[in-house]
């Protein structure tokens, strides 16, 4: 287990220059980048042959369906690689940022800070549905930012609170979570950027591993490795013991209110293991997610578990909140266990609703992973309707 000393301006050692963790090569399942492009062109050529060739209509439709399914997956992987590995992703993020600032000049949701005996957690609505967070030691006037995607909005909150930003905790590399790292770390010379070295996080200065602890004043924040959404995804657990309050989980894109993130860089087994890491935390742990997805997620949960009364009560509360554009976070992990289908793959009711896995008599972990994968596919279809 590693630990970082309090990085306050008065006692911080000389700050190393910003550096970016090495990004893995642009590849998918062992395919080098050039072969991805060759395969994409080959699929395009085959598509033209199928559309124009003298085949029977039935054969053409069958082959066309197979081609479309495979080409969609391949094109998605190419697009995802461009977003995460090239400057095109940064340009897309900047466009998102401009549009969100114009559409939501005061943020997409109305938020309320939580105070716990000298510690404040301040949600900051950014982009169209993201949340950044400031964790503040009120007495020391020190702040930690989590996933500061809009540096302008985060800086405005820092100035309003009258605190010094000394650390950035990045859950993963996606620009809607890491886009503000450069501007904020340059503006605040004593600010350190923490995250996983496996994720290619921009302007990372202090790599973290599983169970490493970042200490800032009274704040003790533990990094937990939760791969699946990305290879190096981390969540951050603020220990409630030093300030005699509830612990707080900043979950990035691993876990949302009644939902979980998509598995971009892993398998269902990987994501299940990461969700089980979170399930091991206490019921009173507050969940601070990376996005405002509550109403949509609870709607999907009602499709797979229509008789879940806990979900119904939460949905009624969420709908009242969203009618007034109020934030729905935080929830608690105890609540999430009662209605979040992605945390309930062990529940018989959910298994019966979705049907058995490919080998119900086999290993329990495998069967739960299959259920999780099926839930994720159903959720993606539900979202597109």
Secondary structure in CASP SS format (residue, H / E / C, confidence):
PFRMAT SS
TARGET T0000
AUTHOR 0000-0000-0000
METHOD secondary structure of the structure
MODEL  1
X C 1.00
X C 1.00
X E 1.00
X E 1.00
X C 1.00
X C 1.00
X C 1.00
X C 1.00
X C 1.00
X C 1.00
X C 1.00
X C 1.00
X C 1.00
X C 1.00
X C 1.00
X C 1.00
X C 1.00
X C 1.00
X C 1.00
X C 1.00
X C 1.00
X C 1.00
X C 1.00
X C 1.00
X C 1.00
X C 1.00
X C 1.00
X E 1.00
X C 1.00
X C 1.00
X E 1.00
X C 1.00
X H 1.00
X H 1.00
X H 1.00
X H 1.00
X H 1.00
X H 1.00
X H 1.00
X H 1.00
X H 1.00
X H 1.00
X H 1.00
X H 1.00
X H 1.00
X H 1.00
X H 1.00
X H 1.00
X H 1.00
X H 1.00
X H 1.00
X H 1.00
X C 1.00
X C 1.00
X C 1.00
X C 1.00
X H 1.00
X H 1.00
X H 1.00
X H 1.00
X H 1.00
X H 1.00
X H 1.00
X H 1.00
X H 1.00
X H 1.00
X H 1.00
X H 1.00
X H 1.00
X H 1.00
X H 1.00
X H 1.00
X H 1.00
X H 1.00
X H 1.00
X H 1.00
X H 1.00
X H 1.00
X H 1.00
X H 1.00
X H 1.00
X H 1.00
X H 1.00
X H 1.00
X H 1.00
X C 1.00
X H 1.00
X H 1.00
X H 1.00
X H 1.00
X H 1.00
X H 1.00
X H 1.00
X H 1.00
X H 1.00
X H 1.00
X H 1.00
X H 1.00
X H 1.00
X H 1.00
X H 1.00
X H 1.00
X H 1.00
X C 1.00
X C 1.00
X C 1.00
X C 1.00
X C 1.00
X C 1.00
X E 1.00
X C 1.00
X C 1.00
X C 1.00
X E 1.00
X E 1.00
X E 1.00
X C 1.00
X C 1.00
X E 1.00
X E 1.00
X E 1.00
X E 1.00
X E 1.00
X E 1.00
X E 1.00
X E 1.00
X C 1.00
X C 1.00
X C 1.00
X E 1.00
X E 1.00
X E 1.00
X E 1.00
X E 1.00
X E 1.00
X E 1.00
X E 1.00
X C 1.00
X C 1.00
X C 1.00
X C 1.00
X E 1.00
X E 1.00
X E 1.00
X E 1.00
X E 1.00
X C 1.00
X C 1.00
X C 1.00
X C 1.00
X H 1.00
X H 1.00
X H 1.00
X H 1.00
X H 1.00
X H 1.00
X H 1.00
X H 1.00
X H 1.00
X H 1.00
X H 1.00
X C 1.00
X C 1.00
X E 1.00
X E 1.00
X E 1.00
X E 1.00
X E 1.00
X E 1.00
X C 1.00
X C 1.00
X C 1.00
X C 1.00
X C 1.00
X H 1.00
X H 1.00
X H 1.00
X H 1.00
X C 1.00
X C 1.00
X H 1.00
X H 1.00
X H 1.00
X H 1.00
X H 1.00
X H 1.00
X H 1.00
X C 1.00
X C 1.00
X C 1.00
X C 1.00
X E 1.00
X E 1.00
X E 1.00
X E 1.00
X E 1.00
X C 1.00
X C 1.00
X C 1.00
X C 1.00
X C 1.00
X C 1.00
X C 1.00
X C 1.00
X C 1.00
X E 1.00
X E 1.00
X E 1.00
X C 1.00
X C 1.00
X C 1.00
X C 1.00
X E 1.00
X E 1.00
X E 1.00
X E 1.00
X C 1.00
X C 1.00
X E 1.00
X E 1.00
X E 1.00
X E 1.00
X E 1.00
X E 1.00
X E 1.00
X C 1.00
X C 1.00
X C 1.00
X C 1.00
X C 1.00
X C 1.00
X C 1.00
X C 1.00
X E 1.00
X E 1.00
X E 1.00
X E 1.00
X E 1.00
X C 1.00
X C 1.00
X H 1.00
X H 1.00
X H 1.00
X C 1.00
X C 1.00
X C 1.00
X C 1.00
X E 1.00
X E 1.00
X E 1.00
X C 1.00
X C 1.00
X C 1.00
X C 1.00
X E 1.00
X E 1.00
X C 1.00
X C 1.00
X E 1.00
X E 1.00
X C 1.00
X C 1.00
X C 1.00
X C 1.00
X C 1.00
X C 1.00
X C 1.00
X H 1.00
X H 1.00
X H 1.00
X H 1.00
X H 1.00
X H 1.00
X H 1.00
X H 1.00
X H 1.00
X H 1.00
X H 1.00
X H 1.00
X C 1.00
X C 1.00
X C 1.00
X C 1.00
X C 1.00
X C 1.00
X E 1.00
X E 1.00
X E 1.00
X C 1.00
X C 1.00
X E 1.00
X C 1.00
X C 1.00
X H 1.00
X H 1.00
X H 1.00
X H 1.00
X H 1.00
X H 1.00
X H 1.00
X H 1.00
X H 1.00
X H 1.00
X H 1.00
X C 1.00
X C 1.00
X C 1.00
X C 1.00
X H 1.00
X H 1.00
X H 1.00
X H 1.00
X H 1.00
X H 1.00
X H 1.00
X H 1.00
X H 1.00
X H 1.00
X H 1.00
X H 1.00
X H 1.00
X H 1.00
X H 1.00
X C 1.00
X C 1.00
X E 1.00
X C 1.00
X C 1.00
X C 1.00
X C 1.00
X E 1.00
X E 1.00
X H 1.00
X H 1.00
X H 1.00
X H 1.00
X H 1.00
X H 1.00
X H 1.00
X C 1.00
X H 1.00
X H 1.00
X H 1.00
X C 1.00
X C 1.00
X C 1.00
X C 1.00
X H 1.00
X H 1.00
X H 1.00
X H 1.00
X H 1.00
X H 1.00
X H 1.00
X C 1.00
X C 1.00
X C 1.00
X C 1.00
X C 1.00
X C 1.00
X C 1.00
X C 1.00
X C 1.00
X H 1.00
X H 1.00
X H 1.00
X H 1.00
X H 1.00
X H 1.00
X H 1.00
X H 1.00
X H 1.00
X H 1.00
X H 1.00
X H 1.00
X H 1.00
X H 1.00
X H 1.00
X H 1.00
X H 1.00
X H 1.00
X H 1.00
X H 1.00
X H 1.00
X C 1.00
END
